[in-house]
């Protein structure tokens, strides 16, 4: 017996101009016969009423010489279309963000030669954001945004890279859940409240990659 029945539709357009630009815009919708929602108290996904998700996504990529950029954005309207003991028709689906955005810019190329081998450099930065996330009980989740970057130099089969994460130093939440908790023994259980996992602080990582290439083995002759 299937977990749920899904009806979905998707339509869009795509544009491509050689290797310099390509983009697409897509509209989508899906209807679930019954949904499942993560329950932090039981640490499992529990059954929820039917739901609908409708929205659009835009993706664009551009490249000119050593420079490039990639942008993607998604909007999703997620609502329950039925009711049960926990959710009412029209309530937002918990933990489903309305907006998700990702933007990357980069540059790469050969900057010189050393001992007859090319020296390559690549740099890039990416920003990612999420907004409009609902929590159980009608609460609004906190929006999140993060900025990462990388700079690397390569020569022969080696690449030395410096990666930075959460460069804005924002104390955004990696995860947000709603459940009841108490550290007082034999006390009455409190009302459910938001609990969060704070994202990692600004971090820098230096990595060295070495690519080893084995000798090609000549094919054996068949007799």
C-alpha positions in Angstrom: 0.0 0.0 0.0 1.5 3.4 -1.0 2.5 5.8 1.8 0.6 8.6 0.0 -0.8 9.6 -3.4 0.8 12.5 -5.1 -0.5 14.6 -8.0 2.0 17.1 -9.5 2.4 19.5 -12.4 5.4 21.4 -13.6 5.9 23.8 -16.5 8.7 26.3 -17.5 10.9 27.9 -20.0 14.7 27.7 -20.7 17.0 30.1 -22.4 20.6 29.4 -23.5 23.0 31.7 -25.3 26.0 29.6 -26.1 28.4 29.2 -23.2 27.9 32.7 -21.8 24.4 32.6 -20.4 21.6 30.1 -19.6 18.5 30.5 -17.4 15.3 28.8 -16.6 12.0 29.6 -14.9 9.7 26.9 -13.6 6.4 26.8 -11.9 5.3 23.8 -10.0 2.6 22.3 -7.8 2.1 19.1 -5.9 -0.8 17.7 -3.9 -0.2 15.1 -1.3 -3.0 12.8 -0.2 -1.5 12.8 3.3 1.7 14.4 4.6 4.3 13.7 7.3 5.8 16.2 9.7 8.9 15.9 11.9 8.0 15.6 15.6 10.9 16.6 17.8 9.5 15.0 20.9 9.3 11.5 19.4 12.2 12.2 17.0 10.3 10.8 14.0 8.0 11.9 11.2 4.4 11.6 12.2 1.3 11.5 10.0 -0.2 14.9 9.0 -3.2 16.0 6.9 -3.2 16.4 3.1 -1.2 19.3 1.8 -0.3 21.4 -1.3 2.9 22.9 -2.3 3.0 25.4 -5.1 5.7 27.9 -6.2 8.3 28.8 -8.7 12.0 28.6 -9.2 14.4 30.8 -11.2 18.0 29.7 -12.1 20.5 31.8 -14.0 24.2 31.1 -14.9 26.6 33.5 -16.7 30.2 33.1 -17.8 32.5 35.6 -19.4 36.2 34.7 -19.7 37.5 33.8 -16.3 34.5 35.2 -14.5 31.2 33.5 -13.7 28.1 33.7 -11.6 25.2 31.4 -10.7 21.9 32.5 -9.1 19.0 30.4 -8.0 15.9 31.3 -6.1 12.8 29.3 -5.0 9.5 30.3 -3.6 7.1 27.7 -2.1 3.6 28.1 -0.7 3.1 25.1 1.5 -0.3 24.7 3.2 -2.4 21.9 4.7 -5.6 21.2 2.7 -7.2 19.1 5.5 -7.3 19.0 9.3 -6.5 16.7 12.2 -5.9 17.0 16.0 -2.6 19.0 15.4 -3.1 21.0 12.2 -6.1 22.9 10.7 -6.8 23.4 7.0 -4.9 26.4 5.8 -2.1 26.1 8.3 1.5 26.4 6.9 3.4 23.1 6.7 6.1 23.3 9.5 9.8 23.7 8.7 9.1 24.3 5.0 10.8 27.7 4.1 8.9 30.0 1.7 12.1 31.5 0.2 15.4 29.9 -0.6 18.2 31.8 -2.3 21.7 30.9 -3.4 24.1 33.2 -5.3 27.7 32.2 -6.3 30.3 34.3 -8.0 33.7 33.0 -9.1 36.8 33.5 -11.2 39.4 31.0 -12.3 42.2 30.8 -14.8 45.9 30.3 -15.5 48.1 33.0 -14.0 51.6 31.8 -15.1 53.9 28.8 -15.4 56.3 27.2 -13.0 58.9 24.7 -14.1 57.0 24.4 -17.4 53.7 23.7 -15.7 50.6 25.9 -15.5 49.8 27.7 -12.2 46.0 28.1 -11.8 44.1 30.2 -9.4 40.4 30.1 -8.4 38.5 32.4 -6.1 34.8 32.4 -5.3 32.1 33.4 -2.8 28.6 32.2 -2.2 25.7 33.6 -0.2 22.7 31.4 0.9 19.6 32.6 2.6 16.3 31.1 3.8 13.2 32.9 5.0 9.5 32.4 5.8 9.9 29.1 7.7 7.0 28.2 10.0 7.2 26.2 13.2 4.5 24.1 14.8 2.0 26.1 16.9 1.9 29.0 14.5 5.3 30.4 15.4 7.6 31.9 12.9 11.1 30.5 12.5 14.1 32.8 12.4 15.5 33.6 8.9 19.0 32.5 8.1 21.8 33.8 5.8 25.4 32.7 5.4 28.4 33.7 3.4 31.2 31.3 2.4 34.3 31.9 0.3 37.3 30.0 -1.2 40.7 30.9 -2.7 42.9 28.3 -4.2 46.1 27.9 -6.2 47.0 24.8 -8.1 50.2 23.5 -9.7 50.7 20.1 -11.4 48.7 17.6 -9.3 48.5 19.8 -6.2 46.0 22.4 -5.0 46.3 24.6 -1.8 43.0 26.1 -0.8 41.7 28.4 1.9 38.0 27.9 2.7 36.0 30.3 4.9 32.5 29.6 6.3 29.9 32.0 7.9 32.2 34.9 7.1 29.5 37.4 8.3 29.8 35.9 11.8 26.0 35.7 12.2 24.5 33.6 14.9 21.8 32.1 12.8 20.0 28.9 13.6 21.0 25.6 11.9 17.8 24.0 13.1 14.7 25.0 15.0 12.2 22.6 16.7 9.3 23.0 19.1 8.8 20.6 22.0 8.3 20.6 25.8 11.4 20.3 28.0 12.1 20.6 31.7 15.1 20.0 33.9 13.2 20.1 37.2 12.4 16.7 38.6 8.7 15.9 39.4 7.5 19.3 37.9 4.5 19.7 35.7 5.4 19.5 32.0 5.7 23.0 30.5 4.1 24.1 27.2 6.0 23.3 24.1 8.5 26.1 23.2 11.1 26.6 20.4 14.5 25.0 20.8 17.4 25.8 18.5 20.8 24.5 17.3 23.1 27.4 16.7 25.2 27.3 13.5 28.9 27.1 13.7 30.9 30.4 14.0 33.2 31.8 11.4 35.8 29.2 10.5 38.8 29.0 8.2 40.2 25.8 6.8 43.4 25.3 4.9 43.5 22.2 2.7 46.1 20.6 0.4 45.0 18.2 -2.3 47.4 15.9 -4.1 46.2 14.1 -7.1 48.1 10.9 -8.0 48.0 9.5 -11.5 49.0 5.9 -11.9 50.8 4.6 -15.0 48.6 3.3 -17.7 48.9 -0.4 -18.2 49.2 -1.7 -21.7 46.3 -4.0 -22.7 47.2 -7.7 -22.7 47.3 -9.4 -26.1 44.8 -12.1 -26.7 46.1 -15.4 -27.9 
